[in-house]
């Protein structure tokens, strides 16, 4: 078995579960739907995906990532996107989404919006 970074078989980067009762769980996916990141590994970290902040009944702030399809939009693209953002993870501090340009990148490169932010 070859290491992931040298194999030509990229099947480990995604799959589609057509039998899932929640399929499609996210609208707007234009490529093959990637179910590998059903629960996004970026939920606790800063990310460029569109999210809103909700406060639960215990006062805990949480990210609601329902409108985000970045981890699902194409096997190779979503794999690269997740890997790129996990290279240098920054814990999410509970703020609203203001830091990044929200778009569906053709490549997985995260693009920063104007980095000025008033907190």
MARGU-796904 format. One record per residue (C-alpha): residue in one letter; z, x, y; chain. Coordinates in nm, 4 decimals, m for minus. Layout:
N
 rest       up     east    north kette
    a        Z        X        Y     A
...
END
This chain:
119
 rest       up     east    north kette
    x   0.0000   0.0000   0.0000     A
    x  m0.0978   0.1340   0.3400     A
    x   0.1293   0.1302   0.6450     A
    x   0.0537  m0.1582   0.8825     A
    x  m0.0878   0.0672   1.1509     A
    x  m0.3496   0.2220   0.9218     A
    x  m0.4637  m0.0644   0.6996     A
    x  m0.7953  m0.2353   0.7603     A
    x  m0.6643  m0.5569   0.6061     A
    x  m0.5011  m0.7463   0.8939     A
    x  m0.3974  m1.0551   0.6944     A
    x  m0.0312  m0.9871   0.7724     A
    x  m0.0936  m1.0733   1.1396     A
    x  m0.1065  m1.4472   1.0927     A
    x  m0.1728  m1.7626   0.8966     A
    x  m0.2258  m2.1334   0.9585     A
    x  m0.0144  m2.3907   0.7777     A
    x  m0.2433  m2.6947   0.7798     A
    x   0.0110  m2.8871   0.5686     A
    x   0.2828  m2.8636   0.8360     A
    x   0.3877  m3.2141   0.9479     A
    x   0.4193  m3.0882   1.3079     A
    x   0.0662  m2.9427   1.3242     A
    x  m0.0520  m2.8992   1.5952     A
    x   0.2830  m2.8333   1.7597     A
    x   0.1276  m2.6778   2.0714     A
    x  m0.1767  m2.8057   2.2584     A
    x  m0.4466  m2.5837   2.4085     A
    x  m0.4870  m2.3302   2.1269     A
    x  m0.8530  m2.2233   2.1313     A
    x  m0.8537  m1.9705   1.8451     A
    x  m0.7217  m1.9947   1.4892     A
    x  m0.3707  m2.1422   1.5072     A
    x  m0.1149  m1.8747   1.4152     A
    x   0.1968  m2.0173   1.2484     A
    x   0.3498  m1.6736   1.1851     A
    x   0.5553  m1.6998   1.5032     A
    x   0.6615  m2.0604   1.4536     A
    x   0.9923  m1.9577   1.6070     A
    x   0.8980  m1.7102   1.8762     A
    x   1.0799  m1.3763   1.8573     A
    x   1.0706  m1.3644   2.2393     A
    x   1.2997  m1.6663   2.2862     A
    x   1.5917  m1.4452   2.3946     A
    x   1.3797  m1.2051   2.6002     A
    x   1.1763  m1.1941   2.9174     A
    x   0.8203  m1.3064   2.8535     A
    x   0.5150  m1.4272   3.0458     A
    x   0.4876  m1.7549   2.8571     A
    x   0.5349  m2.0807   3.0434     A
    x   0.8870  m2.2101   2.9947     A
    x   1.1395  m2.4198   3.1777     A
    x   1.5142  m2.3840   3.1759     A
    x   1.7292  m2.6615   3.0376     A
    x   2.1068  m2.6814   3.0350     A
    x   2.2584  m2.8290   2.7214     A
    x   2.5637  m3.0564   2.7152     A
    x   2.7904  m2.7508   2.6850     A
    x   2.6497  m2.5911   3.0007     A
    x   2.4452  m2.3291   2.8118     A
    x   2.1093  m2.2422   2.9705     A
    x   1.8188  m2.2333   2.7254     A
    x   1.4465  m2.1691   2.7415     A
    x   1.2241  m2.4653   2.6575     A
    x   0.8999  m2.3012   2.5481     A
    x   0.7256  m2.6214   2.4367     A
    x   0.4228  m2.5717   2.6653     A
    x   0.3678  m2.2103   2.5515     A
    x   0.0896  m2.1368   2.3057     A
    x   0.0677  m1.7568   2.3508     A
    x   0.2296  m1.6741   2.0109     A
    x  m0.0062  m1.9192   1.8381     A
    x  m0.3466  m1.8536   1.9961     A
    x  m0.5394  m1.6444   1.7430     A
    x  m0.4071  m1.4200   1.4671     A
    x  m0.4943  m1.0842   1.6207     A
    x  m0.4290  m1.1850   1.9818     A
    x  m0.0883  m1.3393   1.9166     A
    x   0.0184  m1.0497   1.6925     A
    x  m0.0763  m0.7985   1.9627     A
    x   0.0920  m1.0084   2.2326     A
    x   0.4245  m1.0271   2.0451     A
    x   0.4169  m0.6571   1.9485     A
    x   0.3439  m0.5556   2.3088     A
    x   0.6377  m0.7528   2.4481     A
    x   0.8776  m0.6330   2.1775     A
    x   0.8041  m0.2671   2.2567     A
    x   1.0454  m0.2842   2.5515     A
    x   1.2451  m0.6056   2.5214     A
    x   1.4483  m0.7176   2.8205     A
    x   1.7132  m0.9815   2.7581     A
    x   1.6486  m1.3090   2.9375     A
    x   1.9184  m1.3732   3.1976     A
    x   1.8840  m1.7517   3.2335     A
    x   1.6544  m1.7587   3.5360     A
    x   1.3599  m1.9926   3.5883     A
    x   1.0082  m1.8625   3.5141     A
    x   0.8943  m1.6794   3.8276     A
    x   0.8110  m1.3234   3.7286     A
    x   0.4767  m1.3372   3.5536     A
    x   0.1326  m1.4827   3.5871     A
    x   0.1020  m1.7510   3.3228     A
    x  m0.2429  m1.7424   3.1670     A
    x  m0.3982  m1.7144   2.8257     A
    x  m0.5029  m1.3484   2.8096     A
    x  m0.8151  m1.2488   2.6197     A
    x  m0.6336  m0.9290   2.5302     A
    x  m0.2649  m0.9216   2.4586     A
    x  m0.1809  m0.7113   2.7618     A
    x   0.0988  m0.8685   2.9647     A
    x   0.0015  m0.8999   3.3291     A
    x   0.2695  m0.8931   3.5966     A
    x   0.2430  m1.1162   3.8970     A
    x   0.3768  m1.0037   4.2307     A
    x   0.6990  m0.8363   4.1230     A
    x   0.8925  m0.9390   4.4336     A
    x   1.1541  m1.1947   4.3503     A
    x   1.4401  m1.3363   4.5474     A
    x   1.7585  m1.3827   4.3477     A
END
